[in-house]
Amino acid sequence: MKFRRKERDNVDIPLVSLIDVVFILLLFFVVTTTFTRETQLKVELPEAVSGTPPEASEVKQMEIIIGADSSYVLNGQSLVKSDLATLMAALQKESEGDNSLPLTLSADGKAPHQAVITAMDAAGKLGFSHLRITTVEQPAAAARP
């Protein structure tokens, strides 16, 4: 007995409607995506009303002074270039690899914020954890009650 095989129907996935769905999803994601806008704010750096001066210690201390023109001075020695690599090399050399030393940042009030962040970034990459930022005490006549 010879059985006849049924002919199989070809199953096709409708690509046109699939492409339509993909484009609609793409359009949805493009429309609902939020883009961040960078804004600039003019900020006047405040003076400190209260604070305590650091205690005098016999431990070697590191001090980075940042000028208004983004120049760096490390423990009285002016750096040739004002970039991250030069500052990191100078910090590493001056600290002799000891990142437990206290590090003080003294920035001019008109120094760019990026210069301060670069100094903090250099200290963080080298593992300095005792970081201080110095401020100027507000004059007594301008102090608020």
Backbone as CSV, one residue per row, in Angstrom:
resi,resn,N_x,N_y,N_z,CA_x,CA_y,CA_z,C_x,C_y,C_z
1,MET,0.834,-1.156,0.000,0.000,0.000,0.000,0.899,1.247,0.000
2,LYS,0.603,2.077,-0.898,1.412,3.259,-1.052,0.613,4.471,-0.573
3,PHE,1.167,5.099,0.454,0.504,6.288,1.002,1.003,7.537,0.296
4,ARG,0.110,8.423,0.080,0.492,9.678,-0.548,0.896,10.669,0.543
5,ARG,1.941,11.317,0.303,2.371,12.341,1.238,1.634,13.627,0.943
6,LYS,1.303,14.293,2.032,0.661,15.596,1.859,1.710,16.623,1.475
7,GLU,1.320,17.469,0.640,2.241,18.533,0.276,2.298,19.551,1.416
8,ARG,3.503,19.936,1.743,3.678,20.909,2.826,3.490,22.310,2.284
9,ASP,2.840,23.103,3.116,2.705,24.502,2.759,3.963,25.239,3.207
10,ASN,4.447,26.096,2.379,5.610,26.910,2.745,5.164,27.969,3.750
11,VAL,5.862,28.004,4.862,5.569,28.986,5.898,6.515,30.159,5.706
12,ASP,5.953,31.301,5.415,6.765,32.502,5.213,6.469,33.498,6.333
13,ILE,7.529,34.109,6.803,7.363,35.178,7.780,7.205,36.470,6.999
14,PRO,6.153,37.180,7.264,5.949,38.421,6.497,6.972,39.481,6.911
15,LEU,7.991,39.656,6.115,9.078,40.579,6.437,8.655,42.036,6.368
16,VAL,7.714,42.356,5.544,7.293,43.748,5.406,6.719,44.263,6.721
17,SER,5.855,43.475,7.330,5.277,43.927,8.600,6.317,43.897,9.721
18,LEU,7.267,42.979,9.665,8.331,42.937,10.658,9.209,44.193,10.557
19,ILE,9.514,44.601,9.349,10.306,45.813,9.146,9.534,47.033,9.641
20,ASP,8.239,47.063,9.426,7.416,48.166,9.923,7.481,48.261,11.441
21,VAL,7.398,47.138,12.107,7.452,47.123,13.573,8.815,47.611,14.063
22,VAL,9.879,47.185,13.409,11.228,47.608,13.808,11.387,49.118,13.636
23,PHE,10.894,49.675,12.544,10.991,51.118,12.339,10.151,51.893,13.350
24,ILE,9.008,51.375,13.707,8.188,52.044,14.714,8.887,52.027,16.071
25,LEU,9.500,50.887,16.421,10.265,50.822,17.674,11.447,51.790,17.643
26,LEU,12.130,51.847,16.526,13.258,52.771,16.393,12.797,54.220,16.557
27,LEU,11.697,54.550,15.921,11.146,55.892,16.047,10.747,56.185,17.491
28,PHE,10.167,55.225,18.173,9.774,55.389,19.571,10.991,55.684,20.449
29,PHE,12.071,54.914,20.278,13.256,55.114,21.102,13.941,56.450,20.810
30,VAL,13.933,56.872,19.557,14.539,58.157,19.223,13.746,59.301,19.836
31,VAL,12.435,59.215,19.795,11.598,60.288,20.318,11.649,60.349,21.839
32,THR,11.720,59.218,22.511,11.678,59.205,23.978,13.041,59.364,24.632
33,THR,14.103,59.377,23.855,15.438,59.541,24.428,15.620,60.977,24.894
34,THR,16.226,61.124,26.076,16.518,62.463,26.580,17.996,62.757,26.349
35,PHE,18.263,63.954,25.922,19.627,64.386,25.693,19.990,65.413,26.762
36,THR,21.210,65.302,27.270,21.650,66.256,28.287,22.248,67.477,27.604
37,ARG,21.957,68.610,28.158,22.514,69.861,27.659,23.467,70.402,28.704
38,GLU,24.666,70.694,28.258,25.640,71.262,29.174,25.388,72.754,29.292
39,THR,25.347,73.215,30.521,25.129,74.633,30.748,26.301,75.188,31.552
40,GLN,26.494,76.463,31.417,27.536,77.115,32.184,26.894,78.027,33.211
41,LEU,27.419,77.963,34.412,26.945,78.818,35.490,28.096,79.686,35.952
42,LYS,27.812,80.943,36.172,28.816,81.829,36.736,28.689,81.751,38.251
43,VAL,29.743,81.272,38.885,29.727,81.068,40.329,30.848,81.871,40.956
44,GLU,30.504,82.624,41.981,31.522,83.317,42.757,31.882,82.411,43.928
45,LEU,33.149,82.116,44.049,33.577,81.222,45.111,33.408,81.906,46.470
46,PRO,32.768,81.226,47.420,32.526,81.847,48.727,33.760,81.831,49.615
47,GLU,33.713,82.694,50.592,34.745,82.711,51.621,34.223,81.901,52.799
48,ALA,35.123,81.354,53.572,34.721,80.551,54.718,34.452,81.459,55.909
49,VAL,33.300,81.267,56.546,32.953,82.046,57.734,33.564,81.398,58.968
50,SER,33.532,80.091,59.001,34.092,79.388,60.156,35.000,78.273,59.662
51,GLY,35.794,77.811,60.519,36.711,76.734,60.183,37.820,76.689,61.205
52,THR,38.565,75.639,61.164,39.682,75.510,62.094,40.954,75.352,61.284
53,PRO,42.008,76.023,61.704,43.269,75.856,60.988,43.820,74.454,61.236
54,PRO,44.565,73.918,60.307,45.124,72.579,60.499,46.147,72.573,61.626
55,GLU,46.197,71.431,62.306,47.148,71.307,63.406,48.557,71.191,62.839
56,ALA,49.508,71.756,63.564,50.903,71.637,63.154,51.365,70.212,63.441
57,SER,51.988,69.604,62.472,52.473,68.242,62.671,53.884,68.134,62.107
58,GLU,54.554,67.109,62.539,55.916,66.902,62.084,55.965,66.044,60.834
59,VAL,54.808,65.561,60.394,54.747,64.752,59.190,54.962,65.656,57.986
60,LYS,55.704,65.163,57.024,55.922,65.936,55.799,54.575,66.194,55.137
61,GLN,54.349,67.424,54.722,53.086,67.771,54.091,53.323,68.215,52.660
62,MET,52.324,67.959,51.837,52.387,68.349,50.434,51.395,69.484,50.226
63,GLU,51.778,70.486,49.437,50.872,71.586,49.155,50.939,71.916,47.671
64,ILE,49.758,71.938,47.050,49.643,72.348,45.654,48.973,73.716,45.642
65,ILE,49.641,74.695,45.055,49.071,76.028,44.917,48.689,76.212,43.449
66,ILE,47.433,76.587,43.229,46.922,76.755,41.868,46.706,78.237,41.633
67,GLY,47.378,78.780,40.646,47.277,80.201,40.328,46.059,80.514,39.484
68,ALA,45.786,81.796,39.313,44.637,82.235,38.522,44.776,81.851,37.057
69,ASP,46.023,81.627,36.606,46.264,81.243,35.211,46.422,79.729,35.055
70,SER,45.938,78.943,36.018,45.982,77.469,36.018,47.392,76.915,36.158
71,SER,48.319,77.711,36.675,49.674,77.206,36.898,49.730,76.513,38.261
72,TYR,50.582,75.498,38.359,50.703,74.715,39.586,52.067,74.958,40.230
73,VAL,52.049,75.042,41.560,53.273,75.119,42.349,53.169,74.027,43.407
74,LEU,54.119,73.104,43.408,54.106,71.988,44.352,55.232,72.169,45.349
75,ASN,54.876,72.402,46.614,55.846,72.621,47.695,56.892,73.668,47.317
76,GLY,56.442,74.776,46.745,57.333,75.871,46.408,58.016,75.751,45.061
77,GLN,57.880,74.630,44.374,58.504,74.423,43.077,57.465,74.582,41.974
78,SER,57.673,75.534,41.094,56.743,75.765,39.991,56.903,74.657,38.954
79,LEU,55.761,74.159,38.442,55.806,73.100,37.434,55.905,73.716,36.044
80,VAL,56.644,73.053,35.167,56.882,73.561,33.822,55.594,73.571,33.006
81,LYS,54.862,72.455,33.053,53.609,72.339,32.304,52.460,72.210,33.288
82,SER,51.298,72.680,32.883,50.118,72.615,33.753,49.155,71.547,33.251
83,ASP,49.635,70.307,33.206,48.756,69.226,32.779,48.783,68.099,33.807
84,LEU,47.894,67.138,33.616,47.708,66.052,34.586,48.955,65.198,34.720
85,ALA,49.577,64.834,33.608,50.742,63.951,33.651,51.913,64.592,34.400
86,THR,52.167,65.863,34.144,53.264,66.562,34.822,52.992,66.669,36.318
87,LEU,51.751,66.989,36.673,51.397,67.118,38.079,51.509,65.771,38.795
88,MET,51.057,64.694,38.136,51.157,63.367,38.757,52.612,62.959,38.954
89,ALA,53.454,63.228,37.963,54.879,62.884,38.081,55.534,63.664,39.210
90,ALA,55.208,64.946,39.318,55.791,65.771,40.380,55.306,65.313,41.756
91,LEU,54.019,64.985,41.870,53.496,64.481,43.149,54.164,63.172,43.541
92,GLN,54.322,62.277,42.580,54.941,60.978,42.855,56.385,61.162,43.303
93,LYS,57.104,62.058,42.629,58.511,62.299,42.974,58.630,62.959,44.346
94,GLU,57.809,63.966,44.603,57.897,64.709,45.862,57.474,63.863,47.060
95,SER,56.464,63.018,46.875,55.983,62.191,47.999,56.798,60.924,48.167
96,GLU,57.651,60.620,47.206,58.463,59.403,47.219,57.603,58.158,47.369
97,GLY,56.419,58.183,46.746,55.531,57.026,46.752,54.671,56.889,47.991
98,ASP,54.814,57.779,48.967,54.023,57.702,50.198,52.729,58.499,50.004
99,ASN,51.629,57.781,49.700,50.365,58.477,49.458,49.551,58.667,50.735
100,SER,50.127,58.404,51.891,49.429,58.658,53.152,49.710,60.075,53.674
101,LEU,50.567,60.800,52.980,50.884,62.171,53.391,49.672,63.068,53.186
102,PRO,49.466,64.049,54.080,48.364,65.001,53.862,48.688,65.931,52.693
103,LEU,47.679,66.177,51.864,47.838,67.016,50.684,46.888,68.197,50.795
104,THR,47.429,69.415,50.663,46.634,70.628,50.779,46.550,71.305,49.422
105,LEU,45.322,71.658,49.019,45.103,72.398,47.783,44.784,73.846,48.135
106,SER,45.555,74.772,47.592,45.303,76.194,47.779,45.098,76.798,46.401
107,ALA,43.853,77.118,46.079,43.546,77.642,44.752,43.166,79.103,44.828
108,ASP,43.622,79.854,43.864,43.238,81.250,43.739,41.733,81.309,43.496
109,GLY,41.072,82.351,44.010,39.632,82.481,43.842,39.215,82.597,42.393
110,LYS,40.109,83.028,41.525,39.796,83.181,40.104,40.374,82.050,39.262
111,ALA,40.894,81.018,39.924,41.431,79.874,39.190,40.280,79.105,38.540
112,PRO,40.500,78.609,37.334,39.445,77.828,36.690,39.132,76.565,37.485
113,HIS,37.872,76.216,37.482,37.426,75.022,38.212,38.140,73.785,37.681
114,GLN,38.420,73.745,36.382,39.090,72.593,35.783,40.481,72.388,36.368
115,ALA,41.178,73.469,36.695,42.514,73.341,37.268,42.452,72.678,38.644
116,VAL,41.439,73.014,39.429,41.272,72.396,40.748,40.900,70.925,40.595
117,ILE,40.005,70.631,39.659,39.594,69.243,39.427,40.770,68.416,38.926
118,THR,41.622,68.990,38.090,42.804,68.269,37.603,43.732,67.923,38.759
119,ALA,43.926,68.851,39.685,44.774,68.581,40.854,44.153,67.498,41.729
120,MET,42.836,67.556,41.921,42.170,66.529,42.728,42.226,65.170,42.029
121,ASP,42.116,65.175,40.704,42.183,63.939,39.930,43.570,63.312,40.043
122,ALA,44.606,64.128,39.956,45.981,63.628,40.086,46.194,63.005,41.465
123,ALA,45.687,63.681,42.504,45.827,63.150,43.863,45.054,61.844,44.010
124,GLY,43.863,61.782,43.446,43.058,60.574,43.543,43.672,59.405,42.804
125,LYS,44.242,59.655,41.626,44.859,58.575,40.850,46.097,58.019,41.534
126,LEU,46.782,58.858,42.300,47.970,58.394,43.021,47.636,57.808,44.388
127,GLY,46.364,57.889,44.804,45.942,57.264,46.053,45.998,58.145,47.279
128,PHE,46.147,59.441,47.112,46.141,60.338,48.270,44.722,60.409,48.826
129,SER,44.587,60.189,50.129,43.251,60.192,50.727,43.070,61.324,51.737
130,HIS,44.150,61.926,52.213,44.061,63.034,53.164,44.198,64.341,52.387
131,LEU,43.067,64.834,51.885,43.062,66.011,51.025,42.370,67.160,51.743
132,ARG,43.003,68.324,51.760,42.413,69.527,52.352,42.371,70.619,51.308
133,ILE,41.320,71.429,51.385,41.208,72.585,50.512,41.202,73.818,51.400
134,THR,42.111,74.735,51.133,42.221,75.916,51.990,41.287,77.016,51.498
135,THR,40.858,77.836,52.428,40.016,78.988,52.122,40.562,80.193,52.874
136,VAL,40.045,81.351,52.542,40.416,82.586,53.226,39.272,82.933,54.172
137,GLU,39.610,83.312,55.389,38.580,83.669,56.339,37.920,84.974,55.912
138,GLN,36.612,85.008,56.013,35.841,86.184,55.633,36.146,87.314,56.613
139,PRO,36.298,88.545,56.108,36.551,89.675,57.024,35.414,89.821,58.029
140,ALA,35.771,90.303,59.224,34.779,90.398,60.325,33.657,91.366,59.976
141,ALA,33.921,92.446,59.258,32.886,93.423,58.921,31.873,92.835,57.937
142,ALA,32.310,91.919,57.096,31.410,91.346,56.100,30.726,90.092,56.608
143,ALA,31.113,89.617,57.791,30.503,88.392,58.327,29.056,88.632,58.698
144,ARG,28.255,87.643,58.455,26.825,87.747,58.785,26.594,87.268,60.203
145,PRO,25.572,87.802,60.875,25.318,87.400,62.257,24.792,85.997,62.346
